[in-house]
Amino acid sequence: MKVLKLVLIIAGVVLIVLGLYNAFVPQEVLDIGPLEVSAKEGLSNQTLGMIGLGVLALVAGAYLKNRR
């Protein structure tokens, strides 16, 4: 159970960080010579889902009890 708890906590943190990264870091779309166009995607359904699953995994890992 300790391994599952650790995996859930790590997966939760990684999902939250990746979701926040995708939401707030502009992605380069087009780069032609001196012209550079970037787009900020914002909070899409996929990003919100990733953050939600990360929070759920983090909470599950934090409250998982050890069985003997």
N, C-alpha and C positions, 0 to 999 in steps of 0.2 A: 504494500500500500504506500510505502514511502516513495517508491519510484513513480507510481501513478500520481501522487500528490505533487512531486517535483516536476513531472512532465506537464501536468495541467497548469501549474504556475508559470513555467517557462513559456508554454504555448500561449497563455493568456497575455503575458507581457509582450511577446513578439507580435501577436495579432493587433494589440492596441497600438503599438509603435508603428507598425506598417500602415494601419488605417489612418492614423494621424499624419503620417508622412505623405500618403496619397492625397489627403484632404488639403494640406496646407503648403506643400512644396510645388511650385509651378513646374509643369512638364514641358520640355522643349518640343515643339511641334514642327517647326520649319526653320531651316538655317540656310539661306542662300546669299553668299557674299556678305555685304554689309547689312542685309535685312535679316533680322532674327525675330521670329514670332513665337511667343510662349503662351500657354493657356493654363489657367488655374481651374481645376475641375470642381473643387468644392466638395461639399458633403453629398455624395451620390448614395443611392440605395446600397450599392456594393460596399462602399466605405463605411456606412453606418452599420451594415450587417457584420463586417469584419470587426469593428470596435465592439459591437454588442456581443459577439461570440467570444472575443477576448476577455471582456468583463465577466461573462458567464463562466468561462474556464478558470479565470483567476479566483472568483468567489468559490467555485466548486473545489478547487485545489486548496484554498485556505481553510475550508470547513470540513474537508474530508477527514474522517476519524480513522485511526489505525485499528485494525482488527487483529485479534490474536488467535 
